[in-house]
């Protein structure tokens, strides 16, 4: 779908039936409503500005492509990454508007936050948690928007779409991706941003990933490929600005166990390699707070490169150390039940087949370990992660099982080392010799036999 914005509208225009027309059709209709081509500013006509053309692709294209345009201004401009994840009205009152417990959590976090090596960011935006794609479309229907640039960092230039000074969506160009992962190539993060949304959406959006779609935007004659994503509302900060209570009851009051589990299950299924505390938003001034997951450009590596997972944002939360809730167990089973459809959707957005296998094997692990066996979420996460005590040099529990299962399923897979001396799996022919169903069957047998022992020994 294509919609084109080529003006600042000074008088209210009736809502267009569709924004999927071309630039000329939209401009001519608006000019008729606003008084003609050359009306001056005082006359209330139309003042011309530079053209911004946005093309939205993929299964979510219809959401963004059927945005009727009414009175107002659609703007596209740059801003800092911090500003990209907040609405000024939400932050204006600061923590004064939050509950006493939330203010105390922020103060504790400020005192106790450790000095640690920074994790690498990918690309991040905001969205309206819990709102349907239709709600986003309806908001965008009412106004024009302008492109607003966000600062670089690892994301490079990022463009926020605003209506009347309020952010509604963000475009992240692929050329701005500066992250470094051994298992991923820069420039493909926008595909994974959309894939993460689809994985969550097909499980009823339990983790609350913002509406996301591949897109291209033309600014000043330059065409940029990337992703467009909706904003979260009611953001009070990043999770790193708050301390999760250590008491189980207080922690569950702060963020419900079911919310924490839904996020963790998504990250494990995606093998998220960038879930640090700066990539997770805290929502709602009143408790229990919601969670706003952002930055999913670093996830879903090929199935033999599983050694870079990062779950720092939630790994130590006390809610996740206990037996899983029934919601978490049912979600794990639902994810596995809907896996065929999910994989079909990910192939449709051109996610490489070897990366689709990663989703399959991690979804299987989550289903067996949490859905069937009732293992604590944090304990399962540790089976995926490499051991920090060994400097992350040795294979994780999961990688070892993959190394055992892959040759039995026809793949040439062996243990190797990278230039730093870290263990890693190596395959021939890009892993194309793998019989995926045989591979998953081998892994399921291993998961059922080994998960209880591994958790008991931890």
N, C-alpha and C positions, 0 to 999 in steps of 0.2 A: 504494500500500500504506500502511497505517496501523498504527503501534504506539504504545501508550500506557503511560506509566510513572506510577504513582500511589502508590508506597510505598517504604519502606526495609525490606528483608527482613532479619530477624534470624536466622532459621533457614534452612538450606539447603532449597531447593524443587527438585523434579524439573524437568528441562528441559521447557519447554512445546513442543508440536509446532509451533506457529507463533506469531509475535508480531503477526499481522495482524488479530487480533480487536479488539473495541472495549474501552474502559476497564472496563466492568462485568464482562465475561467474564474479563479478565485478573485483575482485583482479586479476584473471587470465588474463582477457582481458587487464587490465591496465599494467600488468607486461610484456605482449607481446609487447605492444606499447612502453614501457619505457626501454626495454632491459633486461628483465629477473628478476628472483627472487633475486639474490644476488649481483646485480650491486652496486658498492660502490658509495659514494657521488661524488667523483671526476669523476667517469665514467658516471655521468649523469643518473644513473638508479633510483631505488626506495628505499627510506629509510623507514623502517617500524616504525610505531608508534602504540600507543594504539588504540583499536577499539571503535568506537562509532556507535551504531545501533539505528536508529530512525524509529519508526512505527507510521504512521499517520492514524487516524481513522475518521469516520463520513463522512458527505456529502461533505466535502471539501478535502477528502483524495486524490482524483485524482489530485488536484492542486499540492500538495506537492509530491505525489508519482510518478509523471511522470517527474522528474527532470533529464534530461540527464546530465551526469557529464563529463566535459572536463578538460583542463589543469588548474592548480591552486591549491589552498589549502582550504579545508573546515575545519574551526577551531571552537572549542567549548570551551569557557573559561568564567571565572567569572569576573565581574566588578561591580562598584557601580551602584545604581539605577539611579543616575543622568546621568551617562555615558550611561546607557541603553536607554535613551530617546534622544540621540543626536548623530550626526555624527561629528567627530572632525573637518572636513573641514568646516561644517556649523558654528561651534562655534569659529573657530580659529580667525576670524576677529571680533568677538564680535558684539557689537551694532554699531561699526563704519560703518558697511556695511548697516545698516538699515536706513530708512528714518528719517528725523529730528523729525517728529511727534512720531515715534515709540521710538526713543531714549528718547524723553521728557516723554512719557508714562512710560517708565521703571524708569526714575529718580523720577517721581511723586510717582510711586508705592513704590519705596524704602523709600521715605520720609514719606508716609502716611500709609504704611502697618500697620494695628493694631496688637497688641499683643493679640493673641487669643489662646484658647486651640486647640491643633492640632487635626485634624480629623484623623481617622484611614485609612490607605492605604490598598488596597488589593494586587493585582498582576498587574504589568504594563509593557508594551512593546511598541515598536514603529512600525510604518508601513508606507508604501508609500501611502499617502492620494491621493485618486482619481485614483489610478492605478488599473487595473484589476488583477485578480488572474493570468491570463496568463502572464502578464508582470513580476510578481514575479517569476513565474516558469521559464521564459526565462532567467532571470538573474541567477538563481540558476543552470540552465542547463549548464552554461559556465564554472563552476569551482567547485572544491572541496571546502569544508568548514571546519572550525574548531570550536569546542564548547568553549565558553568563559563564565566564571562564573561571575554573577552579585551579588552584596552584598545583605544581607538579609533584615533587616527591617521586615515588615509584610509578605513579599513574601518568605522569606528564600532564599536559593540559587536559582539563575536564570541563565540560560545558553544562551549566545548570539551566534548565528551562523554567522560567518564572512567569507567573501571571499576576499582575498587580502587585509585584514585589514579593509574592509568595512562591516558594519553590514547589514544583509539581513533579519534576523528573530531571534526570541527569543523563547526559551522553558522555560515554567514556571511549575515547579513540584508541584503537588497537596500537597505533604508533607510539602512544605514550607509555606502554607497558615496559617497565624497567626492572621487573623482578628477575631473580636468578634462581632457577631450580634445575638440578641435573636432569630431572625427568620430564621437563616441559620446555617448549620453545616459546620465547616471547612473541607476542602477536596473535596468540590463540586464546588469550584470556577471555576475550569477549564471548567466544563460543561456550566456554565453561561457565561464565556468568549466567547465560541463558539456560544451560544444562542444569545448573544447581537449582534454578527456579522451577524447572519442569519436574525435577526429582521430588522437590517439596510439594509442588502443586498437585501431583498425582497421588500424594498421601495427605490430601485435604489441607495443605498449607499449615501443617501442625507447627513447623519451626518458624513460619512467618517470613520466608524469604520474599523480598519485594518483587512486584511484577517486573519482569525483565525480558527484553527481546533484542536480537541483533538488529543493527541499524547502520545507516550511513548518513552523514550530514555534510552539506556543502556550505562552507563559510568563506566569504570573500573569494569565491571561485575555486576553492580547494576542497576536494572530496575526501572525507575521512570515514574509515570503516570502524565500527565499534559496537557498543551496546547501549541501549537506553533503558533506564530503570526508574521506577517511581520512588518518591520520598517517603520516609517514615514520618508520622506525626507524633506529637507529644513526647519528644525526646528530651530527657533531662541530662544526658551525658553519656560518655563511654563507660563501659563496665570497669575499666581500669581506674576510674575516678572514685570508685566505691569499694568498700570492703564487704565481701560476703560474710555474714555472721558464721561463726564456728559452731554455735549451738544448732542442732538439727531443727528444732521447732522455730527458732528465730530465722534461720535460713529459709525454711519453707514459707514463712510469712513474707520474707523479702522477695523471693522468687519461688514460685510453686515448683515442687519436684517434677510435676508433669511437664512444665515449660522447659526446665533445665534438661530433662531427658529427651524431649523432642529435638532440641538443638543438638545435643550430643549424638543422638542416633543419626541425624542428618550428616554431621561432620564425619562420623565414622564411615558411613556409606559412601561419602564422596572422597574419602581419604584426604580431608582438608589439610593442606600444607601451610595454612596461614591463619589459623584461628587463635591469634593472640588477643589480648584484652583491648587493643586499639581497633579491632575489627568487630566489636560487638557493642551495640547500643543498649542503654537502659531506658525503658519507656515508662510513662505514667508517673505522676507525682505521688499518687496514693499506692499503698501496698495492697496486694502483691504486685510487684513491678513486672512488666513484660520485657521481652528480649528482642532486639532488632539485629539479626545477623546481616552483615554486609561483607563485601570483598570476597568473592568466590572465584576469582580468576586463577588461583593456584589450587586446583583440585583435579581429581580423576586422571592420574598419570597412567601409563601403560601398566598392565598387571604384574610385570616383573620388576618394576621400580617403585616399591612401596616403602622406602626407607626415610621419607622426609615428612611424615605426618607431624602436625603441630596442633595440640589441643589445649594450649596453655590457658586460654581464657576460662575454661570450666573444669579442668582436670581435677583440681583440688577441692571442688565444692562438696560440702558434706552431704548434700541431697543425693549425690550420685554414688555414694559409698554404700548405701543401703540396698536391700533387695528392690528390684524395679517395681514401680507402680503397675497396676493392671493396665493403665493407659499406655505405658511404655511397651508392655508385652504385646498388647493388641496392635500397637503401631508397628512393631517389628514384624508381626505376622502379616499385617496389611501391606507393608512395603514389599515383602516377598511375594505376596499374592498378585500385586500389581506390577511386578518386575518385568514381565514380558512386554506390557504396554509401555512402560517407562523406557526400556531399551529401544523399542521401536521409535519412540519420540527422539531419543538422543541420537540415533542414527540419522534421523531426519534433519537434525541441525548440524550434521557433518562431524560429530564427535568420532574420532578414530575408533575402529573396532576393538583394538587392544585396550582402550580406555573404558569402553562399555563393559568389557570383561571385569575390569576393576570394580565397577559398580555391582556387577553380579556376585562376585565372590565376597565383597564386604557386606552386601545385603544378606547373603546366605549366613555369614558369620553372626550378624546381628540377630537374624531370625532364630538360629540354633541356640546361641549363647544366652540371649535375653528373652526372646519370645518363648522358646521351648524349655530351656534349662533354668531360667530365672536368675542368671548371674547379674551382679551389680554392674551398672553401666560403666563406672570408673574402672572396675577390674577388667572389663572387656577392652576398654580403651588402652590399658597398659599392655595388653597382648599385641596390639597393633603398633605401638610405639617402640622405638629403639631405646636402649638403656642409656640414660645420661651418665651413669657411673662408668661406663666403658667409653665415654666420649662419642657415643652414637656410631661407633666403628663397626659393631657386630650386628648381624642380622637380628631382626625382631623375631618373636615367637611366630608371628604370622608368616613372615618371609621364609622361615625355615620350612613351614608346612607347604608353602607354594613351591619351594625348591624340590621337595619330595614328590609332590603331586604332578608337576608339569611334565617330567619325562614319561610318567606312566600314561599321560594323555597325548603323547606323540610329539611334544615340543623338545627341541634341543636346548636345554636350560642347565647352566652350570654356575658354580660359585666363582666369582672373580673379585678383583679389587680395583678401585679407581685410583686416580693420580695421588690422592691423599693417603692411600692405604686403607680406606674404608671398604668393608665387604659390600658387594652388590651382586645381583643376579645378572647374568649375561645370557642372551638368547640368539639364535640364528634365524635368519629369514624374517626378522621383525616379529617373531612369535606366531607367524601365520600357520605353522604346522600344528598348532594346538587344537585338539578336539575339545571344544569348550564344554560340552555336556559331560564328557568323560572326566574332564578336569574338575568340574564342580561336584560331580559325584564322589570323586576321590577326596575332595576337601570336606564335603559334608560328613563322610565317614570319620575323617580325622578330627573334625570339630567336635563331633559328639563324643568321641573317645578322649580327646585331649583337653578340652576346655575345662572340665571339672578338676582334672589333675593340675593344670597350670594355675588355676585360681587358688586351689588349696595350697600350692607350694609358694605362692607369692607372699 
